Amino acid sequence: MTSGEKPVLAILGGAKVSSKITIIENILDKIDHLIIGGGMSFTFVKALGGQIGDSICEYDKQALALEILKIAAEKNVKVHLPVDVLAADD
């Protein structure tokens, strides 16, 4: 992570922003792009005013998600979130 060629891309997923916050904070100085997927992406999408239906969301972490996006922007890290999702049980 310190001697690799630029640009550096990180991909994070999972259900909860709260369990990834330390990782995100520690890598923002080392990456150029961050792709956020999985269930935790819905917390970011909702915080930005998006519609998430019945998808998982840590409603109490929306302010944290916005803060992460702000810090990333200050560090010139481009954050990529899903633009659409199709979820079904069959």
Residue frames as qw, qx, qy, qz and C-alpha x, y, z in Angstrom:
[[0.000, 0.883, 0.469, 0.000, 0.00, 0.00, 0.00],
 [0.257, -0.856, 0.074, 0.442, 2.94, 2.38, 0.42],
 [0.246, -0.493, 0.580, 0.599, 5.06, 1.57, -2.61],
 [0.518, 0.401, 0.739, 0.159, 2.53, 0.45, -5.21],
 [0.146, 0.154, 0.427, 0.879, 1.70, 2.23, -8.40],
 [0.297, 0.413, 0.376, -0.775, -1.10, 4.75, -8.47],
 [0.494, -0.433, 0.126, -0.743, -4.05, 4.72, -8.71],
 [0.080, 0.036, -0.946, 0.311, -4.91, 2.47, -5.78],
 [0.595, -0.265, -0.330, -0.684, -8.44, 1.05, -5.48],
 [0.103, -0.064, 0.884, -0.452, -10.00, -0.48, -2.36],
 [0.549, -0.257, -0.547, -0.577, -13.23, -2.49, -2.37],
 [0.093, -0.067, 0.782, -0.612, -15.17, -2.89, 0.87],
 [0.560, -0.284, -0.512, -0.586, -18.44, -4.66, 1.50],
 [0.235, -0.139, -0.847, 0.456, -20.37, -6.24, 4.28],
 [0.215, -0.689, -0.676, -0.148, -23.45, -5.43, 6.25],
 [0.372, -0.861, -0.279, 0.207, -22.33, -2.75, 8.70],
 [0.302, 0.814, -0.171, 0.465, -20.49, 0.55, 8.36],
 [0.521, -0.781, 0.248, -0.240, -19.80, 0.43, 12.08],
 [0.898, -0.266, 0.297, 0.187, -17.60, -2.65, 11.73],
 [0.738, 0.395, 0.196, 0.511, -15.58, -1.13, 8.85],
 [0.016, -0.996, -0.043, -0.075, -15.06, 2.44, 10.08],
 [0.538, -0.688, 0.379, 0.305, -11.55, 1.82, 11.41],
 [0.679, 0.122, 0.548, 0.472, -10.50, 0.20, 8.14],
 [0.346, 0.821, 0.335, 0.306, -11.92, 3.06, 6.10],
 [0.224, -0.967, 0.102, 0.064, -10.22, 5.69, 8.26],
 [0.625, -0.511, 0.470, 0.356, -6.88, 3.87, 8.00],
 [0.631, 0.186, 0.578, 0.484, -6.87, 3.48, 4.22],
 [0.284, 0.908, 0.299, -0.067, -8.13, 6.89, 3.07],
 [0.135, -0.863, 0.348, 0.341, -4.59, 8.31, 3.02],
 [0.412, -0.332, 0.776, 0.344, -3.38, 5.43, 0.85],
 [0.445, 0.389, 0.781, 0.201, -6.05, 5.02, -1.82],
 [0.036, 0.105, -0.308, -0.945, -7.41, 6.95, -4.77],
 [0.575, -0.148, -0.430, -0.680, -10.75, 5.14, -5.21],
 [0.225, -0.045, 0.860, -0.457, -13.05, 3.35, -2.78],
 [0.510, -0.171, -0.616, -0.575, -15.84, 1.08, -3.92],
 [0.319, -0.083, 0.702, -0.631, -18.42, 0.49, -1.18],
 [0.535, -0.061, -0.666, -0.516, -20.73, -2.44, -1.78],
 [0.338, -0.212, -0.884, 0.244, -22.81, -4.92, 0.15],
 [0.291, -0.736, -0.612, 0.006, -25.33, -4.00, 2.78],
 [0.375, -0.551, -0.189, 0.721, -23.27, -1.13, 4.15],
 [0.189, 0.153, 0.404, 0.882, -23.69, 0.75, 0.89],
 [0.189, -0.679, -0.628, -0.330, -27.35, 1.32, 1.75],
 [0.406, -0.707, -0.311, 0.489, -26.39, 3.41, 4.79],
 [0.287, -0.271, 0.255, 0.883, -24.38, 5.70, 2.49],
 [0.006, 0.361, 0.655, 0.664, -27.11, 5.83, -0.16],
 [0.292, -0.751, -0.593, -0.010, -29.78, 6.64, 2.45],
 [0.401, -0.596, -0.143, 0.681, -27.55, 9.31, 4.03],
 [0.174, -0.124, 0.401, 0.891, -27.27, 10.95, 0.62],
 [0.462, 0.304, 0.161, -0.817, -31.06, 11.01, 0.29],
 [0.344, 0.164, -0.796, -0.471, -31.46, 7.90, -1.85],
 [0.829, -0.135, 0.034, -0.542, -34.24, 5.35, -1.71],
 [0.071, 0.389, -0.916, 0.074, -33.31, 1.95, -0.26],
 [0.718, -0.190, -0.511, -0.432, -36.68, 0.25, 0.22],
 [0.841, -0.508, 0.019, -0.186, -36.47, -2.48, 2.86],
 [0.731, 0.389, -0.418, 0.373, -32.70, -2.89, 2.50],
 [0.698, -0.458, -0.313, 0.453, -30.47, -3.12, 5.56],
 [0.194, 0.745, -0.058, 0.636, -29.42, 0.28, 6.90],
 [0.500, -0.345, -0.486, 0.629, -27.67, 1.50, 10.03],
 [0.001, -0.870, -0.346, -0.351, -29.86, 4.56, 10.44],
 [0.492, -0.850, -0.008, 0.190, -27.81, 5.74, 13.41],
 [0.636, -0.301, 0.355, 0.616, -24.64, 5.74, 11.24],
 [0.472, 0.756, 0.364, 0.271, -25.88, 8.03, 8.47],
 [0.090, -0.985, 0.144, 0.042, -24.04, 11.05, 9.90],
 [0.600, -0.492, 0.549, 0.311, -20.89, 8.94, 10.08],
 [0.676, 0.363, 0.540, 0.345, -21.34, 7.90, 6.46],
 [0.268, 0.936, 0.150, 0.172, -21.60, 11.56, 5.43],
 [0.353, -0.859, 0.339, 0.150, -18.49, 12.38, 7.45],
 [0.713, -0.142, 0.581, 0.367, -16.57, 9.58, 5.72],
 [0.549, 0.650, 0.413, 0.325, -17.64, 10.95, 2.35],
 [0.007, -0.998, 0.042, -0.037, -16.54, 14.45, 3.38],
 [0.523, -0.655, 0.482, 0.255, -13.12, 13.26, 4.56],
 [0.722, 0.170, 0.565, 0.361, -12.68, 11.19, 1.40],
 [0.393, 0.855, 0.250, 0.229, -13.45, 14.24, -0.75],
 [0.220, -0.944, 0.236, 0.071, -10.93, 16.32, 1.22],
 [0.558, -0.453, 0.635, 0.283, -8.31, 13.64, 0.53],
 [0.431, 0.510, -0.465, -0.581, -9.31, 13.46, -3.16],
 [0.203, -0.019, 0.979, 0.017, -10.53, 9.89, -2.79],
 [0.516, 0.013, -0.392, -0.762, -13.34, 9.09, -5.22],
 [0.388, 0.020, 0.834, -0.393, -16.02, 7.01, -3.48],
 [0.400, 0.029, -0.669, -0.626, -18.10, 4.76, -5.71],
 [0.460, 0.077, 0.691, -0.552, -21.52, 3.57, -4.52],
 [0.277, 0.317, 0.873, 0.247, -24.05, 1.35, -6.30],
 [0.204, 0.080, -0.183, -0.958, -26.32, 3.26, -8.65],
 [0.752, -0.080, -0.176, -0.630, -29.00, 0.59, -8.70],
 [0.167, -0.215, 0.932, -0.238, -29.77, -2.69, -6.98],
 [0.741, -0.077, -0.379, -0.549, -32.10, -5.56, -7.76],
 [0.116, -0.231, 0.889, -0.379, -32.81, -7.88, -4.85],
 [0.762, -0.068, -0.261, -0.589, -35.24, -10.77, -4.97],
 [0.589, -0.347, 0.678, -0.271, -35.88, -14.03, -3.18],
 [0.760, 0.151, 0.620, 0.122, -36.06, -16.10, -6.38]]
